[in-house]
Every structure is written in structure tokens, then in C-alpha cells.
């Protein structure tokens, strides 16, 4: 009896099984490589357990700091209204004082002479719907000065010819020997009677002798 035949058959089957197994391993490797190439390396999800490299225990990937905070609300891009600075009034008062100091020499040159008075304002005064503070008084002077560039500013408390000592006075520095002539200038300019009248600038004459109203 030939014993070589069964041995050859067993050897052939073993070779075939080995080839099949090798082919399966190759296919698995190829499939894994293709998956990585197509989808990339899997990443860990924040907070999910991930195997330790040594496979001894599972570790947790911490969530990024602040990830539980709500997203910021988008802005509209519209500018906000700026509130007035708390020192606006102080700055306006300082500018009024500075202007009066600058004009003082020119005003003193008008001592005991009549001039057209264009404006008289003090804090708290209400005129033509405007409640005056230092900011509004300064604006009033600048507006008058725009129309009459030579206009001067003085503080009534520095002179005896004003009834009250807390007014900021705007004058046109055109000297006249009498009040009638000063009022004639106001008439020629078409300024309302309450907004322009004759005033003497003096350190000695009182209000009654230094004021001539129009009308």
C-alpha cells in the first residue's frame, strides 16, 4: 500500500489553509489602510473614554475650558450714544472765564462809554425755551460771535453798571457817547428790542444811569 499519497493530501490541505489565512490577513490590512486613507485617523470626543496606550485602563479626555459657556451674542454694529462727560459744565465755565480774561483789556478800554449789549445770560435763566447752564451760555456767546466777530465777553460782577452780578454779558465794542446812538446801531442791525440795547460799561455808574432800553 502507498502511504505517500495520504501524506501528500494532508500537506496540500495545510498549504491551502495557510494560503487562505494569509490572504484574509492581507485583505484585512488593506481594508484598514483604505479606511484610514478615506476617513482619517479617528479622534477622541471631548469627555469620552479613550483606551490607554498600554490598554491598562481607560482615560477621559477633558472638555476644553469654557466649552460649557454660551456663545457671545453678536453685536449690531450700531454706535452707542455717548453720555455727556461729567466735567462738561466745568470745562465750559473755564472757557467762559478764559474768554473774559482775554477780552478784559478791550472791555476796559470802553470804561464809561456806551456800547450795544447783545446778550446777558446766567445759569438757571430760561429764555426762548432754553434753560441756560454754562454749556448753553458758552454756545450762546459763540453763536453771537459768529455773527459779530468783534463781540467781547465780560462778567457783570466785575462792573457797577449791571443790576445783577452773576451774568455773562456779550457786547459789541462800538463806543458811543450816549445810549441813543448805541440803540441806533441795534436798530440798524434789525435786532429785536429785547436782544440788543444800550449799556454803559463802568466801575462807578450804577444800573439806572448806565442802561437805556429800546422801544
SVG drawing of the C-alpha trace seen along z (x, -y; Angstrom):
<svg xmlns="http://www.w3.org/2000/svg" viewBox="-41 -161 46 163">
<polyline fill="none" stroke="black" stroke-width="0.4" points="0.0,0.0 1.3,-3.5 1.5,-5.7 2.9,-8.7 -0.5,-9.6 -2.3,-10.5 0.7,-12.4 0.7,-14.4 -3.0,-15.2 -2.6,-16.4 0.3,-18.5 -1.7,-20.1 -4.7,-20.8 -2.3,-22.5 -0.8,-24.6 -4.2,-25.7 -5.4,-26.6 -2.3,-28.7 -2.7,-30.5 -6.3,-31.3 -5.4,-32.7 -2.6,-34.8 -4.9,-36.1 -7.5,-37.1 -4.9,-38.9 -3.8,-40.8 -7.4,-41.8 -8.0,-43.0 -4.8,-45.1 -5.7,-46.6 -9.2,-47.4 -7.9,-49.1 -5.4,-51.2 -8.2,-52.2 -10.4,-53.2 -7.7,-55.4 -6.9,-56.9 -10.6,-57.8 -11.8,-58.9 -8.6,-59.9 -7.5,-58.8 -10.4,-58.7 -10.2,-61.4 -11.4,-61.3 -14.6,-63.1 -14.3,-65.5 -15.5,-63.8 -15.5,-60.3 -13.3,-57.4 -10.2,-56.6 -8.1,-53.4 -4.8,-54.0 -1.9,-53.1 -0.9,-50.3 -4.5,-49.1 -4.3,-49.0 -7.2,-51.5 -9.5,-53.9 -8.7,-57.7 -11.1,-60.6 -10.3,-63.5 -11.2,-66.7 -13.5,-69.1 -11.9,-72.4 -12.1,-75.2 -15.1,-77.4 -16.8,-75.0 -19.9,-74.9 -20.3,-78.7 -23.0,-80.2 -21.8,-81.7 -21.5,-85.5 -24.4,-87.5 -23.4,-89.1 -23.4,-92.9 -25.4,-95.0 -22.5,-97.3 -24.6,-100.4 -22.7,-103.1 -23.8,-103.8 -24.9,-107.2 -22.2,-108.8 -23.3,-110.3 -22.1,-113.9 -18.9,-113.9 -19.3,-114.9 -16.9,-117.8 -18.6,-119.4 -20.0,-122.2 -16.7,-122.8 -14.9,-122.9 -17.5,-125.4 -17.1,-127.6 -13.4,-127.5 -13.7,-128.6 -16.0,-131.4 -13.6,-132.7 -10.7,-132.4 -12.6,-134.3 -13.5,-137.1 -9.8,-137.3 -8.7,-137.5 -11.3,-140.3 -10.7,-142.2 -8.3,-144.8 -10.5,-145.6 -13.5,-145.9 -11.6,-148.2 -10.9,-150.5 -14.7,-151.1 -14.9,-152.3 -17.7,-154.9 -18.7,-154.6 -22.0,-153.3 -22.0,-150.1 -24.6,-147.8 -25.3,-144.9 -26.1,-141.7 -26.7,-139.1 -26.9,-138.6 -27.2,-135.1 -26.7,-133.3 -27.2,-129.7 -30.8,-128.9 -32.2,-131.6 -34.9,-130.4 -35.3,-132.3 -36.9,-131.3 -37.4,-127.7 -33.7,-127.3 -32.7,-126.7 -29.2,-128.1 -26.2,-126.4 -22.6,-127.1 -22.6,-124.9 -25.5,-126.8 -24.1,-130.2 -20.9,-129.4 -22.8,-128.2 -24.8,-131.5 -21.6,-133.5 -20.1,-131.6 -23.2,-131.9 -23.3,-135.6 -19.6,-135.9 -20.1,-134.0 -22.5,-136.8 -20.5,-139.6 -16.8,-138.5 -15.6,-141.5 -18.0,-140.7 -16.5,-140.7 -17.4,-138.8 -17.4,-140.2 -18.7,-139.1 -21.2,-141.6 -19.9,-141.1 -16.7,-143.0 -18.6,-146.2 -21.0,-148.5 -23.3,-149.3 -25.2,-146.0 -28.1,-145.2 -27.0,-141.6 -23.5,-140.4 -23.8,-136.9 -24.5,-137.4 -22.2,-136.7 -22.6,-139.7 -21.8,-139.9 -21.2,-143.3 -20.3,-144.8 -17.2,-147.0 -18.5,-150.1 -18.2,-153.0 -20.8,-155.8 -21.1,-159.0 -24.8,-158.3 -27.2,-155.5 -29.4,-156.7 -26.6,-156.3 -25.9,-152.8 -29.5,-151.9 -29.4,-153.3 -26.8,-150.6 -29.2,-147.9 -32.0,-149.3 -29.8,-149.4 -28.9,-145.7 -32.6,-144.7 -32.1,-143.0 -35.2,-142.6 -35.6,-145.1 -35.1,-142.6 -31.9,-141.2 -29.9,-144.4 -29.9,-147.7 -27.5,-150.4 -25.3,-149.7 -22.6,-151.8 -19.5,-149.9 -18.5,-151.4 -16.9,-150.8 -18.6,-153.8 -22.0,-154.4 -25.0,-152.3 -27.5,-150.4 -30.1,-153.1 -27.6,-155.6 -26.0,-153.0 -28.9,-151.4 -31.1,-152.6 -33.7,-150.1 -35.2,-150.3 -38.9,-150.7"/>
</svg>
